[in-house]
Amino acid sequence: MAAIFLSEADVQNLLDMPTAIAVVEASFRHLALREAQNAPRFRVAAKGIVLHTMSAAAEYLRVVGWKTYATTKQGAHFLAGLYGADNGELLALLQADRLGQLRTGATTGVAAQWLSSADISELGLIGAGWQAETQLQALACVRPLKRAYVYSRRQEQREEFAARMSERLNLEVIAVDRPKEAVADLPIVITATNSPEPVLDGEWLAEGALVCAMGSNWRGRAELDVTAIRRADNIVCDSVECCRNEAGDFTAALEKGIFDWSRAVDLCDIVTAKAIGRHRGDSVVIFKSVGMAIEDVALGAKLLELAKAAGAGVTLPF
């Protein structure tokens, strides 16, 4: 059978956030059961360009796959591939920019389901870019949100984001003038920035807050300061292995002896009750995600299933 090509438009038309959350949560369950395998991201660079590659095997779906993307000053270009596990044939090539945005938001949604109270109605968001959209969308799917406070450095950007997302999600999104206003007294705080330096002061955090930090996946970048790491009673990673390779949020705390990796647990062990994500109601919990290929492969497999049912995609000549 010939492989098919699925475009960004196909991803947009066929996948929604509730589906993405369900698929991503299932991928973590199967990862814990060792019915899936994830390989951390690997990077190579030449002058002006970095190539990023990541791969995973989803035994439970009978597919294996990869995502590769190149980044330059002009932006990033994402492509994913899926192969059938039974015969190794290429099943699909996918444009994977929107796919990655969905799975990143969905991962935060899964973490919030397991690490926060079910009745949370407000949150704070630092960052008003493209990834911030699905972070807020995912939380609106899993919690009865009524209000969100958003901060970013550019006033025009945060105000535009607030107006657009208020209308899209039918909740009150308020642009605030200081990052502390998107953190203090709030039960969930999401950081979704590309800042190389901390944007969140741990002293601002309320008792019992859940912090979901997803913006940095380079060792030289950190959204959280040392105080946030010190205050955290529980630290959960999408993958401890991947975070050890990429999460710069922990670098300063490691150097100061405030943190060691034995404290961190995998999200897959939380969703299968192999580990505890929150010891007390007043515990500060940090969830750190850097992105995993198993999320892309699982969501790509679901996209392929939906595309076949809808007759979508373009048949490739091989």
Solvent accessible surface area in square Angstrom, and as a share of the most:
residue,aa,sasa,rsa
1,M,194,0.87
2,A,45,0.35
3,A,1,0.01
4,I,27,0.14
5,F,56,0.23
6,L,0,0.00
7,S,30,0.19
8,E,53,0.24
9,A,61,0.48
10,D,25,0.13
11,V,0,0.00
12,Q,103,0.46
13,N,118,0.60
14,L,42,0.21
15,L,9,0.04
16,D,74,0.39
17,M,0,0.00
18,P,80,0.51
19,T,35,0.20
20,A,0,0.00
21,I,11,0.06
22,A,62,0.48
23,V,23,0.13
24,V,0,0.00
25,E,34,0.15
26,A,36,0.28
27,S,0,0.00
28,F,0,0.00
29,R,90,0.33
30,H,47,0.21
31,L,31,0.16
32,A,11,0.08
33,L,101,0.50
34,R,221,0.81
35,E,64,0.29
36,A,12,0.09
37,Q,130,0.58
38,N,23,0.12
39,A,41,0.32
40,P,36,0.22
41,R,25,0.09
42,F,135,0.56
43,R,55,0.20
44,V,77,0.44
45,A,81,0.63
46,A,67,0.52
47,K,207,0.88
48,G,57,0.55
49,I,69,0.35
50,V,34,0.19
51,L,72,0.36
52,H,4,0.02
53,T,49,0.29
54,M,7,0.03
55,S,46,0.30
56,A,9,0.07
57,A,33,0.25
58,A,0,0.00
59,E,96,0.43
60,Y,55,0.21
61,L,70,0.35
62,R,98,0.36
63,V,12,0.07
64,V,57,0.33
65,G,5,0.05
66,W,69,0.24
67,K,5,0.02
68,T,36,0.21
69,Y,18,0.07
70,A,24,0.19
71,T,39,0.23
72,T,53,0.31
73,K,195,0.83
74,Q,160,0.71
75,G,33,0.32
76,A,39,0.30
77,H,142,0.63
78,F,50,0.21
79,L,67,0.33
80,A,3,0.03
81,G,0,0.00
82,L,1,0.01
83,Y,69,0.26
84,G,9,0.08
85,A,38,0.29
86,D,112,0.58
87,N,104,0.53
88,G,49,0.47
89,E,81,0.36
90,L,35,0.18
91,L,50,0.25
92,A,0,0.00
93,L,33,0.16
94,L,0,0.00
95,Q,65,0.29
96,A,0,0.00
97,D,51,0.26
98,R,40,0.15
99,L,0,0.00
100,G,7,0.07
101,Q,1,0.00
102,L,0,0.00
103,R,12,0.05
104,T,16,0.09
105,G,0,0.00
106,A,0,0.00
107,T,3,0.01
108,T,0,0.00
109,G,0,0.00
110,V,0,0.00
111,A,0,0.00
112,A,0,0.00
113,Q,71,0.31
114,W,99,0.35
115,L,3,0.01
116,S,16,0.10
117,S,68,0.44
118,A,78,0.61
119,D,109,0.56
120,I,15,0.08
121,S,42,0.27
122,E,46,0.20
123,L,0,0.00
124,G,0,0.00
125,L,1,0.00
126,I,4,0.02
127,G,5,0.05
128,A,6,0.04
129,G,29,0.28
130,W,115,0.40
131,Q,59,0.26
132,A,0,0.00
133,E,22,0.10
134,T,1,0.00
135,Q,0,0.00
136,L,0,0.00
137,Q,39,0.17
138,A,0,0.00
139,L,0,0.00
140,A,33,0.26
141,C,60,0.36
142,V,22,0.12
143,R,24,0.09
144,P,76,0.48
145,L,20,0.10
146,K,141,0.60
147,R,84,0.30
148,A,1,0.00
149,Y,50,0.19
150,V,0,0.00
151,Y,34,0.13
152,S,10,0.07
153,R,192,0.70
154,R,144,0.53
155,Q,103,0.46
156,E,130,0.58
157,Q,56,0.25
158,R,18,0.06
159,E,82,0.37
160,E,85,0.38
161,F,0,0.00
162,A,7,0.05
163,A,68,0.53
164,R,72,0.26
165,M,0,0.00
166,S,30,0.19
167,E,152,0.68
168,R,128,0.47
169,L,36,0.18
170,N,141,0.72
171,L,19,0.09
172,E,83,0.37
173,V,12,0.07
174,I,57,0.29
175,A,31,0.24
176,V,11,0.07
177,D,100,0.52
178,R,140,0.51
179,P,35,0.22
180,K,86,0.36
181,E,68,0.30
182,A,0,0.00
183,V,0,0.00
184,A,32,0.25
185,D,124,0.64
186,L,7,0.04
187,P,41,0.26
188,I,0,0.00
189,V,0,0.00
190,I,0,0.00
191,T,0,0.00
192,A,10,0.08
193,T,26,0.15
194,N,106,0.54
195,S,15,0.10
196,P,83,0.52
197,E,120,0.54
198,P,70,0.44
199,V,34,0.19
200,L,2,0.01
201,D,47,0.24
202,G,0,0.00
203,E,112,0.50
204,W,58,0.20
205,L,8,0.04
206,A,26,0.20
207,E,122,0.55
208,G,16,0.15
209,A,0,0.00
210,L,0,0.00
211,V,0,0.00
212,C,1,0.00
213,A,0,0.00
214,M,21,0.10
215,G,22,0.22
216,S,2,0.01
217,N,35,0.18
218,W,94,0.33
219,R,151,0.55
220,G,71,0.68
221,R,92,0.33
222,A,15,0.12
223,E,0,0.00
224,L,3,0.01
225,D,31,0.16
226,V,31,0.18
227,T,28,0.16
228,A,0,0.00
229,I,0,0.00
230,R,127,0.46
231,R,49,0.18
232,A,3,0.02
233,D,63,0.33
234,N,11,0.06
235,I,2,0.01
236,V,0,0.00
237,C,0,0.00
238,D,1,0.01
239,S,12,0.08
240,V,25,0.14
241,E,102,0.46
242,C,2,0.01
243,C,0,0.00
244,R,130,0.47
245,N,64,0.33
246,E,8,0.03
247,A,5,0.04
248,G,3,0.03
249,D,4,0.02
250,F,0,0.00
251,T,50,0.29
252,A,43,0.33
253,A,1,0.01
254,L,67,0.33
255,E,141,0.63
256,K,134,0.57
257,G,67,0.64
258,I,58,0.29
259,F,7,0.03
260,D,72,0.37
261,W,33,0.11
262,S,102,0.66
263,R,80,0.29
264,A,13,0.10
265,V,42,0.24
266,D,40,0.21
267,L,0,0.00
268,C,12,0.07
269,D,38,0.19
270,I,8,0.04
271,V,2,0.01
272,T,34,0.20
273,A,88,0.68
274,K,123,0.52
275,A,27,0.21
276,I,109,0.56
277,G,7,0.06
278,R,59,0.21
279,H,115,0.51
280,R,129,0.47
281,G,69,0.67
282,D,67,0.35
283,S,0,0.00
284,V,3,0.01
285,V,0,0.00
286,I,0,0.00
287,F,1,0.00
288,K,0,0.00
289,S,6,0.04
290,V,8,0.05
291,G,9,0.08
292,M,2,0.01
293,A,0,0.00
294,I,0,0.00
295,E,1,0.00
296,D,2,0.01
297,V,3,0.02
298,A,1,0.01
299,L,0,0.00
300,G,0,0.00
301,A,16,0.12
302,K,55,0.23
303,L,0,0.00
304,L,10,0.05
305,E,98,0.44
306,L,49,0.24
307,A,0,0.00
308,K,117,0.50
309,A,93,0.72
310,A,67,0.52
311,G,69,0.67
312,A,30,0.23
313,G,31,0.30
314,V,96,0.55
315,T,94,0.54
316,L,28,0.14
317,P,127,0.80
318,F,137,0.57
